[in-house]
Amino acid sequence: MTGIELGVIAGASVTVGDALTVVGLATSLVGGMRESSAAQSAANTQAEMYNRQATRDRQIGQLNAKRARARGERVAATQRALMGAGGQDLSSGSALLIQDNLASESEFNAKLAESNAEAAVSSKVSEAVLARAKGRNSAQSSLFRTGTALLKGVSTFG
């Protein structure tokens, strides 16, 4: 016998060292489970933040596209007023081509703003998926470490 004997359980003698080992294993198990839960919770919070940023990026893109279209309409109105004041025929020739080009450029800028926003949204959504996966992996890793420590501890009794 090694150590101070506390008693006999199921025909085996139990020492203070054995009792402390069991307490240590239980504490390790609870700590590992809490660590796993905390890792998953942190990852979910991070993912939610990325999703919110994606929503905000989409809204900003829509606003920027709306502004680009409005800016194009203002420029077109100013050009029409200037050409009309100069006596030009707005329904044919160069004046019509200028208006058409301006409208195309304005729409291009609006679509570019939308496209840039969607690229940012896609990036944020990917970050959210990655954060959740990292959380799951971290939680599993924590549980594996806890299980390993538990098995090592139990093996000391054998």
C-alpha positions as semicolon CSV with decimal commas, in nm:
position;residue;x (nm);y (nm);z (nm)
1;M;0,000;0,000;0,000
2;T;0,126;0,349;-0,088
3;G;-0,014;0,656;0,084
4;I;-0,275;0,690;0,351
5;E;-0,562;0,447;0,313
6;L;-0,907;0,605;0,328
7;G;-1,103;0,287;0,313
8;V;-1,200;-0,003;0,095
9;I;-1,438;0,036;-0,198
10;A;-1,553;-0,275;-0,386
11;G;-1,271;-0,474;-0,236
12;A;-0,997;-0,227;-0,332
13;S;-0,823;0,005;-0,092
14;V;-0,856;0,378;-0,165
15;T;-0,577;0,618;-0,070
16;V;-0,571;0,997;-0,039
17;G;-0,374;1,009;-0,363
18;D;-0,645;0,809;-0,539
19;A;-0,914;1,044;-0,409
20;L;-0,718;1,350;-0,518
21;T;-0,667;1,197;-0,862
22;V;-1,041;1,143;-0,898
23;V;-1,112;1,501;-0,788
24;G;-0,851;1,628;-1,035
25;L;-1,002;1,423;-1,316
26;A;-1,352;1,551;-1,239
27;T;-1,226;1,909;-1,233
28;S;-1,044;1,855;-1,561
29;L;-1,356;1,708;-1,717
30;V;-1,575;2,002;-1,609
31;G;-1,310;2,252;-1,722
32;G;-1,279;2,084;-2,060
33;M;-1,652;2,091;-2,114
34;R;-1,666;2,460;-2,021
35;E;-1,374;2,535;-2,252
36;S;-1,551;2,356;-2,535
37;S;-1,872;2,548;-2,473
38;A;-1,686;2,881;-2,452
39;A;-1,502;2,816;-2,779
40;Q;-1,828;2,738;-2,958
41;S;-2,000;3,042;-2,808
42;A;-1,715;3,275;-2,908
43;A;-1,720;3,138;-3,262
44;N;-2,096;3,185;-3,290
45;T;-2,063;3,544;-3,168
46;Q;-1,790;3,611;-3,424
47;A;-1,998;3,455;-3,700
48;E;-2,299;3,668;-3,606
49;M;-2,080;3,978;-3,623
50;Y;-1,967;3,882;-3,974
51;N;-2,327;3,826;-4,081
52;R;-2,426;4,169;-3,949
53;Q;-2,135;4,328;-4,135
54;A;-2,248;4,149;-4,452
55;T;-2,597;4,294;-4,413
56;R;-2,450;4,640;-4,359
57;D;-2,221;4,606;-4,662
58;R;-2,521;4,508;-4,876
59;Q;-2,716;4,813;-4,755
60;I;-2,421;5,043;-4,822
61;G;-2,386;4,898;-5,172
62;Q;-2,752;4,962;-5,245
63;L;-2,720;5,318;-5,116
64;N;-2,407;5,381;-5,324
65;A;-2,579;5,245;-5,636
66;K;-2,880;5,469;-5,572
67;R;-2,647;5,768;-5,529
68;A;-2,461;5,684;-5,853
69;R;-2,789;5,672;-6,044
70;A;-2,909;6,000;-5,890
71;R;-2,576;6,166;-5,969
72;G;-2,602;6,046;-6,330
73;E;-2,955;6,181;-6,356
74;R;-2,843;6,522;-6,225
75;V;-2,555;6,540;-6,472
76;A;-2,787;6,435;-6,756
77;A;-3,041;6,702;-6,659
78;T;-2,768;6,966;-6,648
79;Q;-2,638;6,861;-6,991
80;R;-2,986;6,866;-7,141
81;A;-3,046;7,214;-6,998
82;L;-2,716;7,345;-7,134
83;M;-2,764;7,189;-7,476
84;G;-3,126;7,306;-7,490
85;A;-3,022;7,657;-7,393
86;G;-2,764;7,648;-7,672
87;G;-3,036;7,565;-7,924
88;Q;-2,927;7,208;-7,993
89;D;-3,176;6,940;-8,092
90;L;-3,172;6,689;-7,806
91;S;-3,350;6,413;-7,998
92;S;-3,080;6,344;-8,259
93;G;-2,713;6,351;-8,341
94;S;-2,432;6,416;-8,095
95;A;-2,665;6,537;-7,822
96;L;-2,853;6,206;-7,825
97;L;-2,527;6,006;-7,826
98;I;-2,393;6,207;-7,532
99;Q;-2,710;6,144;-7,334
100;D;-2,701;5,773;-7,416
101;N;-2,333;5,744;-7,316
102;L;-2,396;5,929;-6,993
103;A;-2,689;5,702;-6,906
104;S;-2,475;5,394;-6,977
105;E;-2,188;5,525;-6,767
106;S;-2,421;5,613;-6,482
107;E;-2,573;5,263;-6,481
108;F;-2,226;5,108;-6,505
109;N;-2,119;5,300;-6,192
110;A;-2,434;5,189;-6,009
111;K;-2,378;4,823;-6,105
112;L;-2,014;4,852;-6,002
113;A;-2,118;4,977;-5,656
114;E;-2,361;4,685;-5,624
115;S;-2,099;4,436;-5,742
116;N;-1,836;4,566;-5,499
117;A;-2,087;4,542;-5,216
118;E;-2,179;4,185;-5,307
119;A;-1,811;4,089;-5,311
120;A;-1,777;4,230;-4,958
121;V;-2,095;4,048;-4,853
122;S;-1,964;3,720;-4,992
123;S;-1,638;3,766;-4,805
124;K;-1,817;3,833;-4,476
125;V;-2,048;3,534;-4,521
126;S;-1,743;3,315;-4,586
127;E;-1,579;3,452;-4,271
128;A;-1,894;3,364;-4,074
129;V;-1,890;3,006;-4,204
130;L;-1,519;2,979;-4,126
131;A;-1,566;3,118;-3,773
132;R;-1,836;2,860;-3,700
133;A;-1,616;2,579;-3,834
134;K;-1,322;2,699;-3,622
135;G;-1,551;2,702;-3,320
136;R;-1,666;2,346;-3,384
137;N;-1,307;2,231;-3,434
138;S;-1,190;2,409;-3,121
139;A;-1,476;2,260;-2,919
140;Q;-1,399;1,910;-3,046
141;S;-1,029;1,956;-2,979
142;S;-1,104;2,064;-2,625
143;L;-1,322;1,759;-2,569
144;F;-1,053;1,531;-2,714
145;R;-0,790;1,683;-2,483
146;T;-1,025;1,635;-2,189
147;G;-1,092;1,275;-2,289
148;T;-0,720;1,209;-2,325
149;A;-0,651;1,354;-1,980
150;L;-0,935;1,146;-1,837
151;L;-0,801;0,825;-1,992
152;K;-0,449;0,898;-1,870
153;G;-0,584;0,962;-1,523
154;V;-0,792;0,645;-1,519
155;S;-0,492;0,444;-1,638
156;T;-0,307;0,536;-1,318
157;F;-0,554;0,317;-1,129
158;G;-0,481;0,013;-1,340
